[in-house]
């Protein structure tokens, strides 16, 4: 339950709804990555190319990236054969390690999964998991007798959003559905605003005097979960984040000197706002966050936000409306629909200016 949800939040979400032709959902990323389109949204709307980002930022601006890395969390499993019965296949989406060797996971089919699963490819090494519990959202708790993480590269596949109809090999997606600066493994979905960056673009930003710092927020499967009822009743999934003393110090120094903070992605916004003080400074630390940013929620830390084009009816539509203002977001999405922009994880990007009064 989000305590800061405005009484008219459902009406805001309805006003931000739109119909999107399926062919506008990007199935492949732009090549090179920084050739994607970039809509600049402030007092007016500009249409640029992502590689022009250094021209849109100022020396001294502080870019904050989410350096979480997507793990090969989708694993096929089989039920044990007992008295000649069983052995059916179960798809496992590992979500996160809740305690040592105990993972939350979505199972398909969940009701017929049983109490024991063997994860791995036929003919390869198998890893036993015991189903030891269930969570309110339908996820199951799997207990392994060893650390499963070192084995995921061998037995798992990269999880892709449900609206991407993968045609390429898992090896291709392991590179393409990953930011070039990803370091800390733990996400089951990419922080997709970062997919537009290339090593060459990062070097040009450095040359332009733009500072770069990182946080970590491990993206969960809840990022794809639409709001199906009342906004006030929507339950956010917990996601783990960490902000180092170095990153917090760089943000706080920039704030004190009147320099801008630029969040790369909504996941970065969620991490920063989860650790924000009322004056917009940031506390270092780590923990779980269920923050739900909706119109009326103060956004105190970032001055600019780089983000992709989101799913109607989603928590992310409310977040960008809280950041940039409902009227600007409606105008931006109208322009994107009319202008042929590509949507969602592999699509084009926006550079949003924080609306006066949102902080």
N, C-alpha and C positions, 0 to 999 in steps of 0.2 A: 504494500500500500504506500503510495507516495503522498506524504503529508502536505507537500507544497503544490499539489495539483490544483489549478484554478477550476472554479465551478463550470466554466465554459470550455474546458479542455476538449470534451467530446465534440463540441461544435467547431473548435479550431481544427481538429483532425479531419472532420467532415469537409470543411472548407478547403483543406489542403489535398483532398482526394483528387485523383485524375485517372483517366483511362490510358493505358499504355499498350500499344500494339506489340505483340510478342517479338516481332522482328527488331524492335528497338532495344531489346535486352542483349547486351554485348556477349558474344560467345567466345571471343578471342580478344586479347589485349592489343592495343596499338603497338606497332613495331616501326621504329624503336619506341620504347616505352614513353619517352618524353614528347612524342609526336601527337599525343592525345590532345583533345581540345580543352581549353580552360576558360570558363566563364567567370569574369570578375564582377562581383556583385557588391555595390556600395550605393552611393547616391544615384549612380547610373549603372547600366550594364555594358560591359565590354566583352568582345569575343576574341580570345587570344589562343595561342598554342602553349602547352605546358612548358616547353623548353624556354619560353620567354619569362619564366618566373623570376630570374635574377633582375630583370628590368622593372619588375613590379614591387620588389622589396627594397629596403634601404640598408645602407651600411649600419651595423649595430643591431638590426633586427635579430631576434633569437628564434630559430626554428627548433621545435620540439618534436622528435620522432618517437614512435612506438617501435622498439626494436625486438618485439616478440617474434618468434619463429613458429610457423605452422608445423605441427608434427604429423606423421603418417598415422592418423588416429582411426582410420576406417579399416577394420580387420574382419576377415571371414573366420567363423568358428563352427565347430560341429558339436552336437550333443553326443555323449558316449553311447556306445552300443551295449545294450543289456539284454541278455537272452535272445539275441538276434534281432532285437527291436531298438529303434532309435537311430542315432547317427545323422539326424536332420541338420541342415545348414542354418546358421543364425548369423546375421550381420551385426557387428558390434561397432558402435561409434564411441570410443573412449573420450570422456569429457575432461576430467581432471583427477589428479591424485588427491583424495580427501584426507588420507593418512597413509602411513607407510604401507605400500603395496596394496592399498585398497582404492579402487577407482570407481567413480560414477560413470555410467555408460548408458546410452540408449541401445536397446536390443530390438531387432526386427526379425521374426515376430517375438514380441516380449512375453506374451501369455504362454507360449509353448516352449519357452527356452529351457525350462527345467532348473535344476540346482547346480549343474556342473557343465562347463564348456571347455573345449579344447581349441585354443586359438593357433592359427598357422595355416600354411598352405599344405595341401595333400602331398605326402612324400617328403616334407620338410620337418624341421623341428616343431614340436607342438608344445604349447604352454597352457597349463591347467589353470582355470579360474573357477572359483566357487561363488555362486550367487548368494549373497549373505543379507540382502535387504533391498528395500525400494524407497524412493524419494517421492515427495508429493507430485512432482511434475511427470512421473512415470519412469524416470531413470532408475536403473538398478545399480546396486553396489556389488562390484566384483573384487574378490580377494585372491591375489596371486601369491604363490609361495616364494616368489623372487621378484626382483625389480624388472618390470616388463619394458621399461623405456629403452634400454640398449638394443632391444630386439625389434622395435617398431620399424626401423628402416628395412628390415628383412621381411617382416610378415604383414606390414600395413600398407595402405595406400593413402595418398593425400585426400582429405575430405574436401569436396567442392560444394559450393552453394547449390541448392536444389534446382535453381533456374538455369544452371549451366549444364548443357547436354554434352558432356565430355566426349570428344572424339579422338583426342591425342592420348599418347601413352602416359602412364603414371610418371615416368622419368621426365617427360616434357613438363607436366604440371608441377612437379617438385621444384623446377626452376622458375616457371612463369608465375605460379600462384604463391610467390614469395618475394618480399621486398629485397632489394640488393644489399640492404644494411641489416637484415634480420640476424639476431645473435642468440637470444634467449629462447630455447624451445619450450612450448607450452600451449600455443593457441590451436584451436580446431577450425579457425577461419582467419584469413589474412586481414590485417589492418590495411584495407584496400586503397586508401588515399595515398599510401606510400608506394604503390605499384608503379606510379608514373615516374619515379626518380631513377636516374641512371648514374653510374660513377662519374661520367663526364659532367652531368648537371650538378652533382654535388661539388665537384671541383670548381665549377664556375661560381657557385654560391659562395664558396670559400674565398675565391678571388674577389668577389664583390663585397667582402667584409661582413657577410651574414654569419652569425654564430650558429653552430649546430650542437644540440644536446639531446639526450635520450631519456625516456622513461620506459617502463615495461608494463603492459597490461595484457594478460593472456585472454584472448577473445574466446568466448564460449559459444555454444550452439544457440543460446538464447538470442544472439544478435539477429537471427533469421525469424524469430518468433513474432508474428503480427499481433496487434492488439485486437482481440476478438470480442471483447465486451467493453465495459466502461473503462476509460483511461485510469480512473482512480482505483480500480480493482486490479489493474495489471501488475503482476509480480515480476520484478526484474531478477534475472539470474545473477548470482554472485560471481564476480570475476576478480582474479588476483592482480594486484598492481604493486609496483615498487618505484619510488622516486629517490634517487641518490642525493646525498648532500651537495655534490657538485652541481647537479641539475637544478636543485632548489635554489642554491646560491646564485647561479647564473640568472635564473628567472627573477629573483628578488632584487638583484643588482640592476637588472634592466628596468624593472618597475620603478626603482628609486631614481633612475636617471632619465625616465620618460621615454625609454626605448620600447618598441613593440615586441610582443610575444606572439608567435605564429604557431598554432597547433596543427600538426599534420595528422588529420583524422579525428573522427568523433571518439575513438578509443582514447586518444591522448587527452581530449577535453575531459572525458570521464575520470581519468586518472588525476589530472590537475585539479579539477573541481572537488574531487573526493578528499583532497588534502589542502584545500584553500582556506586561508584566513579571510576575514571580512574585508580587509584592505587589499585583497588580491595577491598577497604574498603566499608562498607555498611552504608547507612543512615537509621535510624529508621523512621517509618511512615506507612501510609496506603493510599490506593487509588485503582484505576482501572488500569490494564495494558493490553495493546495489543501487547506486545513485540513479535517480530517474529525473532527467532534466527536461522540463516541459515549460511552455510559455508561462512566465511568472516566476520561474526559478532563476535566481541571480547567477549570471556567468561572470566570474570575477577575474579570471587569470588571462586567457588569450584575448588578443585584440583582433586577430585574423584567424580564419579557419580554412584549411584546405580539406575538401571532402568530395566524395563522389555523389552521384544522383541516386536517391534512396527510394525504397519501396513505399508506395502509399499505404497509409494505415499502420505505419511502423513507429516505434519509439524514436528512431533516428529522424523522422520528419518533424517530430515535436522538438527534438534537440536543436535542429538547425533553425526552426522557427523561434525558439527561445533565444538563440544566439543572434540571428540577423534580423528578426522581426517577421511577423506573419506576412505583411504586405510585400516585403522584398522577396521572401521565399515563393510566394504565389507568382509574382512577376517573373522570377528566375525560372521556375518550372514551366510557366507558359512559354517563355522564350526558348527553353530547352526542347520542349515538345515541337514548337514551330520551326526550330532551327536545325533539327536533325541530330541532336546530341544522342550519344550512346549511353545507356543507363546501366546502373548497378556495379557489381564488383570489378568487372573488366572494362567498364565504360569510361566516359570522360569525367572531368573534374570541375569543381567550382572553387574560387577563392572568395570567401565571404568576409565582409567587414562587420564587426560587432556593432549592433544597433545601439544608439544612445539610450541609456536607461536599462540595458540588459545586465549591467554589472552592478 
